[in-house]
Protein backbone atom coordinates (compact mmCIF):
# COMPACT_ATOMS: atom_id res chain seq x y z
CA UNK A 1 0.00 0.00 0.00
CA UNK A 2 1.40 3.35 -1.05
CA UNK A 3 0.85 6.38 1.08
CA UNK A 4 -0.29 9.77 -0.23
CA UNK A 5 3.24 11.12 -0.51
CA UNK A 6 4.23 8.70 -3.24
CA UNK A 7 1.34 9.76 -5.48
CA UNK A 8 1.14 13.44 -4.67
CA UNK A 9 3.07 15.51 -7.21
CA UNK A 10 1.99 18.99 -6.24
CA UNK A 11 4.06 22.05 -7.02
CA UNK A 12 3.95 24.37 -4.08
CA UNK A 13 7.28 26.17 -3.98
CA UNK A 14 7.73 29.64 -5.43
CA UNK A 15 9.71 28.52 -8.47
CA UNK A 16 6.94 26.18 -9.54
CA UNK A 17 4.24 28.80 -8.92
CA UNK A 18 6.22 31.25 -11.04
CA UNK A 19 6.47 28.60 -13.76
CA UNK A 20 2.70 28.03 -13.62
CA UNK A 21 2.09 31.79 -13.75
CA UNK A 22 4.43 32.12 -16.74
CA UNK A 23 2.58 29.29 -18.48
CA UNK A 24 -0.77 30.96 -17.82
CA UNK A 25 0.58 34.29 -19.09
CA UNK A 26 1.85 32.58 -22.24
CA UNK A 27 -1.51 30.95 -22.94
CA UNK A 28 -3.35 34.19 -22.12
CA UNK A 29 -1.09 36.05 -24.55
CA UNK A 30 -1.69 33.45 -27.27
CA UNK A 31 -5.45 33.65 -26.71
CA UNK A 32 -5.50 37.45 -26.77
CA UNK A 33 -3.47 37.52 -30.00
CA UNK A 34 -5.82 34.98 -31.59
CA UNK A 35 -8.88 37.01 -30.66
CA UNK A 36 -7.23 40.20 -31.93
CA UNK A 37 -6.39 38.43 -35.19
CA UNK A 38 -9.99 37.31 -35.73
CA UNK A 39 -11.17 40.81 -34.86
CA UNK A 40 -8.79 42.35 -37.42
CA UNK A 41 -10.02 39.99 -40.13
CA UNK A 42 -13.63 40.79 -39.23
CA UNK A 43 -12.94 44.53 -39.39
CA UNK A 44 -11.20 44.10 -42.76
CA UNK A 45 -14.19 42.14 -44.09
CA UNK A 46 -16.59 44.82 -42.85
CA UNK A 47 -14.59 47.69 -44.42
CA UNK A 48 -14.31 45.78 -47.70
CA UNK A 49 -18.02 44.99 -47.73
CA UNK A 50 -18.94 48.62 -47.03
CA UNK A 51 -16.65 49.90 -49.80
CA UNK A 52 -18.00 47.35 -52.30
CA UNK A 53 -21.61 48.11 -51.33
CA UNK A 54 -20.97 51.84 -51.86
CA UNK A 55 -19.52 51.10 -55.32
CA UNK A 56 -22.52 48.91 -56.13
CA UNK A 57 -24.88 51.75 -55.20
CA UNK A 58 -22.81 54.12 -57.37
CA UNK A 59 -23.00 51.73 -60.35
CA UNK A 60 -26.76 51.23 -59.99
CA UNK A 61 -27.24 54.99 -59.66
CA UNK A 62 -25.15 55.53 -62.81
CA UNK A 63 -27.26 53.00 -64.72
CA UNK A 64 -30.46 54.66 -63.51
CA UNK A 65 -29.16 58.11 -64.51
CA UNK A 66 -28.20 56.78 -67.94
CA UNK A 67 -31.70 55.36 -68.33
CA UNK A 68 -33.29 58.70 -67.41
CA UNK A 69 -31.02 60.53 -69.86
CA UNK A 70 -31.82 57.95 -72.53
CA UNK A 71 -35.54 58.53 -72.03
CA UNK A 72 -35.02 62.29 -72.18
CA UNK A 73 -33.17 61.92 -75.49
CA UNK A 74 -36.17 60.20 -77.07
CA UNK A 75 -38.49 62.98 -76.03
CA UNK A 76 -36.16 65.96 -76.60
CA UNK A 77 -34.33 65.13 -79.84
CA UNK A 78 -36.26 65.32 -83.09
CA UNK A 79 -33.52 64.35 -85.60
CA UNK A 80 -32.53 60.66 -85.89
CA UNK A 81 -28.85 61.44 -86.54
CA UNK A 82 -28.73 63.75 -83.55
CA UNK A 83 -30.43 61.04 -81.44
CA UNK A 84 -27.89 58.41 -82.52
CA UNK A 85 -25.00 60.77 -81.78
CA UNK A 86 -26.43 61.67 -78.37
CA UNK A 87 -26.99 57.99 -77.56
CA UNK A 88 -23.42 57.20 -78.58
CA UNK A 89 -22.09 60.00 -76.33
CA UNK A 90 -24.28 58.77 -73.46
CA UNK A 91 -23.07 55.18 -73.93
CA UNK A 92 -19.42 56.34 -73.96
CA UNK A 93 -19.87 58.33 -70.73
CA UNK A 94 -21.63 55.38 -69.06
CA UNK A 95 -18.91 52.95 -70.21
CA UNK A 96 -16.16 55.27 -68.91
CA UNK A 97 -17.89 55.59 -65.53
CA UNK A 98 -18.46 51.85 -65.34
CA UNK A 99 -14.83 51.18 -66.25
CA UNK A 100 -13.69 53.65 -63.56
CA UNK A 101 -15.90 51.92 -61.00
CA UNK A 102 -14.58 48.47 -61.97
CA UNK A 103 -11.01 49.76 -61.57
CA UNK A 104 -11.88 51.17 -58.13
CA UNK A 105 -13.48 47.85 -57.13
CA UNK A 106 -10.34 46.04 -58.26
CA UNK A 107 -8.27 48.44 -56.13
CA UNK A 108 -10.53 47.82 -53.12
CA UNK A 109 -10.19 44.04 -53.49
CA UNK A 110 -6.44 44.26 -54.09
CA UNK A 111 -6.03 46.41 -50.95
CA UNK A 112 -8.09 43.94 -48.92
CA UNK A 113 -6.02 41.05 -50.25
CA UNK A 114 -2.76 42.82 -49.35
CA UNK A 115 -4.01 43.62 -45.85
CA UNK A 116 -5.20 40.04 -45.35
CA UNK A 117 -1.84 38.72 -46.56
CA UNK A 118 -0.08 41.02 -44.08
CA UNK A 119 -2.32 39.79 -41.25
CA UNK A 120 -1.65 36.18 -42.23
CA UNK A 121 2.12 36.73 -42.27
CA UNK A 122 2.04 38.31 -38.81
CA UNK A 123 -0.19 35.53 -37.46
CA UNK A 124 2.00 32.78 -38.93
CA UNK A 125 5.08 34.38 -37.37
CA UNK A 126 3.25 34.64 -34.02
CA UNK A 127 2.11 31.02 -34.31
CA UNK A 128 5.67 29.86 -34.94
CA UNK A 129 7.00 31.90 -32.03
CA UNK A 130 4.20 30.70 -29.75
CA UNK A 131 4.81 27.08 -30.74
CA UNK A 132 8.47 27.47 -29.78
CA UNK A 133 7.51 29.10 -26.47
CA UNK A 134 4.96 26.38 -25.67
CA UNK A 135 7.46 23.65 -26.55
CA UNK A 136 10.06 25.23 -24.24
CA UNK A 137 7.46 25.57 -21.47
CA UNK A 138 6.35 21.94 -21.88
CA UNK A 139 9.96 20.76 -21.83
CA UNK A 140 10.73 22.77 -18.68
CA UNK A 141 7.61 21.42 -16.99
CA UNK A 142 8.45 17.86 -18.02
CA UNK A 143 11.96 18.21 -16.56
CA UNK A 144 10.47 19.48 -13.28
CA UNK A 145 7.92 16.65 -13.15
CA UNK A 146 10.57 14.01 -13.88
CA UNK A 147 12.76 15.45 -11.11
CA UNK A 148 9.81 15.43 -8.68
CA UNK A 149 8.95 11.85 -9.63
CA UNK A 150 12.57 10.83 -9.16
CA UNK A 151 12.75 12.47 -5.71
CA UNK A 152 9.42 10.93 -4.68
CA UNK A 153 10.47 7.51 -6.03
CA UNK A 154 13.67 7.67 -3.99
CA UNK A 155 11.67 8.55 -0.88
CA UNK A 156 9.22 5.74 -1.52
CA UNK A 157 12.06 3.28 -2.16
CA UNK A 158 13.66 4.26 1.18
CA UNK A 159 10.34 3.86 2.98
CA UNK A 160 9.72 0.49 1.32
CA UNK A 161 13.23 -0.68 2.29
CA UNK A 162 12.74 0.55 5.86
CA UNK A 163 9.34 -1.18 6.06
CA UNK A 164 10.79 -4.35 4.52
CA UNK A 165 13.64 -4.31 7.03
CA UNK A 166 11.08 -3.95 9.85
CA UNK A 167 9.00 -6.84 8.49
CA UNK A 168 12.11 -9.00 8.18
CA UNK A 169 13.24 -8.06 11.68
CA UNK A 170 9.76 -8.77 13.06
CA UNK A 171 9.65 -12.08 11.21
CA UNK A 172 13.07 -13.07 12.65
CA UNK A 173 12.01 -12.01 16.13
CA UNK A 174 8.78 -13.96 15.84
CA UNK A 175 10.64 -17.02 14.53
CA UNK A 176 13.12 -16.95 17.40
C-alpha positions as CSV (number, residue, x, y, z in Angstrom):
1,X,0.0,0.0,0.0
2,X,1.4,3.3,-1.0
3,X,0.9,6.4,1.1
4,X,-0.3,9.8,-0.2
5,X,3.2,11.1,-0.5
6,X,4.2,8.7,-3.2
7,X,1.3,9.8,-5.5
8,X,1.1,13.4,-4.7
9,X,3.1,15.5,-7.2
10,X,2.0,19.0,-6.2
11,X,4.1,22.0,-7.0
12,X,4.0,24.4,-4.1
13,X,7.3,26.2,-4.0
14,X,7.7,29.6,-5.4
15,X,9.7,28.5,-8.5
16,X,6.9,26.2,-9.5
17,X,4.2,28.8,-8.9
18,X,6.2,31.2,-11.0
19,X,6.5,28.6,-13.8
20,X,2.7,28.0,-13.6
21,X,2.1,31.8,-13.8
22,X,4.4,32.1,-16.7
23,X,2.6,29.3,-18.5
24,X,-0.8,31.0,-17.8
25,X,0.6,34.3,-19.1
26,X,1.8,32.6,-22.2
27,X,-1.5,30.9,-22.9
28,X,-3.3,34.2,-22.1
29,X,-1.1,36.1,-24.6
30,X,-1.7,33.5,-27.3
31,X,-5.5,33.6,-26.7
32,X,-5.5,37.5,-26.8
33,X,-3.5,37.5,-30.0
34,X,-5.8,35.0,-31.6
35,X,-8.9,37.0,-30.7
36,X,-7.2,40.2,-31.9
37,X,-6.4,38.4,-35.2
38,X,-10.0,37.3,-35.7
39,X,-11.2,40.8,-34.9
40,X,-8.8,42.3,-37.4
41,X,-10.0,40.0,-40.1
42,X,-13.6,40.8,-39.2
43,X,-12.9,44.5,-39.4
44,X,-11.2,44.1,-42.8
45,X,-14.2,42.1,-44.1
46,X,-16.6,44.8,-42.9
47,X,-14.6,47.7,-44.4
48,X,-14.3,45.8,-47.7
49,X,-18.0,45.0,-47.7
50,X,-18.9,48.6,-47.0
51,X,-16.6,49.9,-49.8
52,X,-18.0,47.3,-52.3
53,X,-21.6,48.1,-51.3
54,X,-21.0,51.8,-51.9
55,X,-19.5,51.1,-55.3
56,X,-22.5,48.9,-56.1
57,X,-24.9,51.8,-55.2
58,X,-22.8,54.1,-57.4
59,X,-23.0,51.7,-60.4
60,X,-26.8,51.2,-60.0
61,X,-27.2,55.0,-59.7
62,X,-25.2,55.5,-62.8
63,X,-27.3,53.0,-64.7
64,X,-30.5,54.7,-63.5
65,X,-29.2,58.1,-64.5
66,X,-28.2,56.8,-67.9
67,X,-31.7,55.4,-68.3
68,X,-33.3,58.7,-67.4
69,X,-31.0,60.5,-69.9
70,X,-31.8,57.9,-72.5
71,X,-35.5,58.5,-72.0
72,X,-35.0,62.3,-72.2
73,X,-33.2,61.9,-75.5
74,X,-36.2,60.2,-77.1
75,X,-38.5,63.0,-76.0
76,X,-36.2,66.0,-76.6
77,X,-34.3,65.1,-79.8
78,X,-36.3,65.3,-83.1
79,X,-33.5,64.4,-85.6
80,X,-32.5,60.7,-85.9
81,X,-28.8,61.4,-86.5
82,X,-28.7,63.8,-83.6
83,X,-30.4,61.0,-81.4
84,X,-27.9,58.4,-82.5
85,X,-25.0,60.8,-81.8
86,X,-26.4,61.7,-78.4
87,X,-27.0,58.0,-77.6
88,X,-23.4,57.2,-78.6
89,X,-22.1,60.0,-76.3
90,X,-24.3,58.8,-73.5
91,X,-23.1,55.2,-73.9
92,X,-19.4,56.3,-74.0
93,X,-19.9,58.3,-70.7
94,X,-21.6,55.4,-69.1
95,X,-18.9,52.9,-70.2
96,X,-16.2,55.3,-68.9
97,X,-17.9,55.6,-65.5
98,X,-18.5,51.9,-65.3
99,X,-14.8,51.2,-66.2
100,X,-13.7,53.6,-63.6
101,X,-15.9,51.9,-61.0
102,X,-14.6,48.5,-62.0
103,X,-11.0,49.8,-61.6
104,X,-11.9,51.2,-58.1
105,X,-13.5,47.8,-57.1
106,X,-10.3,46.0,-58.3
107,X,-8.3,48.4,-56.1
108,X,-10.5,47.8,-53.1
109,X,-10.2,44.0,-53.5
110,X,-6.4,44.3,-54.1
111,X,-6.0,46.4,-50.9
112,X,-8.1,43.9,-48.9
113,X,-6.0,41.0,-50.3
114,X,-2.8,42.8,-49.4
115,X,-4.0,43.6,-45.8
116,X,-5.2,40.0,-45.4
117,X,-1.8,38.7,-46.6
118,X,-0.1,41.0,-44.1
119,X,-2.3,39.8,-41.2
120,X,-1.7,36.2,-42.2
121,X,2.1,36.7,-42.3
122,X,2.0,38.3,-38.8
123,X,-0.2,35.5,-37.5
124,X,2.0,32.8,-38.9
125,X,5.1,34.4,-37.4
126,X,3.3,34.6,-34.0
127,X,2.1,31.0,-34.3
128,X,5.7,29.9,-34.9
129,X,7.0,31.9,-32.0
130,X,4.2,30.7,-29.7
131,X,4.8,27.1,-30.7
132,X,8.5,27.5,-29.8
133,X,7.5,29.1,-26.5
134,X,5.0,26.4,-25.7
135,X,7.5,23.7,-26.5
136,X,10.1,25.2,-24.2
137,X,7.5,25.6,-21.5
138,X,6.3,21.9,-21.9
139,X,10.0,20.8,-21.8
140,X,10.7,22.8,-18.7
141,X,7.6,21.4,-17.0
142,X,8.5,17.9,-18.0
143,X,12.0,18.2,-16.6
144,X,10.5,19.5,-13.3
145,X,7.9,16.6,-13.2
146,X,10.6,14.0,-13.9
147,X,12.8,15.4,-11.1
148,X,9.8,15.4,-8.7
149,X,9.0,11.8,-9.6
150,X,12.6,10.8,-9.2
151,X,12.8,12.5,-5.7
152,X,9.4,10.9,-4.7
153,X,10.5,7.5,-6.0
154,X,13.7,7.7,-4.0
155,X,11.7,8.6,-0.9
156,X,9.2,5.7,-1.5
157,X,12.1,3.3,-2.2
158,X,13.7,4.3,1.2
159,X,10.3,3.9,3.0
160,X,9.7,0.5,1.3
161,X,13.2,-0.7,2.3
162,X,12.7,0.5,5.9
163,X,9.3,-1.2,6.1
164,X,10.8,-4.3,4.5
165,X,13.6,-4.3,7.0
166,X,11.1,-4.0,9.8
167,X,9.0,-6.8,8.5
168,X,12.1,-9.0,8.2
169,X,13.2,-8.1,11.7
170,X,9.8,-8.8,13.1
171,X,9.7,-12.1,11.2
172,X,13.1,-13.1,12.6
173,X,12.0,-12.0,16.1
174,X,8.8,-14.0,15.8
175,X,10.6,-17.0,14.5
176,X,13.1,-17.0,17.4
